[in-house]
């Protein structure tokens, strides 16, 4: 308290009216008016009220503009990642754009609006180049006949295929974590992994539900495997959330690498849950791992609840 008072005094916001022994006391009359008082004098602070209100309004306007630019940047990152995945799926060489995305700085709390705007402009340039590349490789839509229409009704879009069937092996060299099932003695032997609901989810759903911080951890790789990129981003985010290495390894072994990544997305997002926020991410991941081992884990319900909350205006 004394240190704060000294800082305010040096800034000219308060002053002291002390007695010889620095005792703080005062007296009021019968009507409650102060007759005399010794200690901290707030008169300078009261005289600066109008200035402080103006400074607060300027700060709020600055933070609103900062948040708007940050939201635009995060949304643009999501679109760029989706376009890169699409281009790589079409066999288009976008390695240079992948490298540019990899060196694009992450948003930090101490960044100024000018720095954030510069990052946004760099991301826009990458997005424009991607649009040009995809436009050049766009194929004309085939004519739809009765035969092709009947075939289309029996098939699904490749980007929305079964999420579980597209799980990839996590690159151990890139994150330094081994998800070898042999390290987990508790994993069930024999039989298939119980359904955890991930077959009801698509990559775009997971990306939409992820926090801005998680999206910034995604670095599209040259291999063009978006699920591997998601797994690596989840491992990075685990480190930032203070989730233990063994908890992450066990989750990978029990529920699968991509399902574990989706679990991290859900945990990360629910740290700002309006009713029951997550305060111990590592403990929640271990609890989800136990549920997955018993066959009681339903990742799709948790993710659908997040998306529903967003559509209702809950925001991130």
Secondary structure as UniProt FT lines:
FT   HELIX           2..10
FT   TURN            11..12
FT   STRAND          15..17
FT   TURN            20..21
FT   STRAND          25..28
FT   TURN            30..31
FT   STRAND          34..41
FT   HELIX           43..47
FT   HELIX           49..89
FT   TURN            90..91
FT   HELIX           95..102
FT   TURN            109..110
FT   HELIX           113..136
FT   HELIX           146..154
FT   HELIX           158..160
FT   HELIX           164..166
FT   HELIX           172..175
FT   HELIX           181..183
FT   TURN            185..186
FT   HELIX           198..200
FT   HELIX           203..209
FT   HELIX           212..217
FT   TURN            222..223
FT   HELIX           226..240
FT   TURN            241..242
FT   HELIX           245..255
FT   HELIX           257..269
FT   HELIX           270..272
FT   HELIX           281..294
FT   HELIX           299..311
FT   TURN            312..313
//
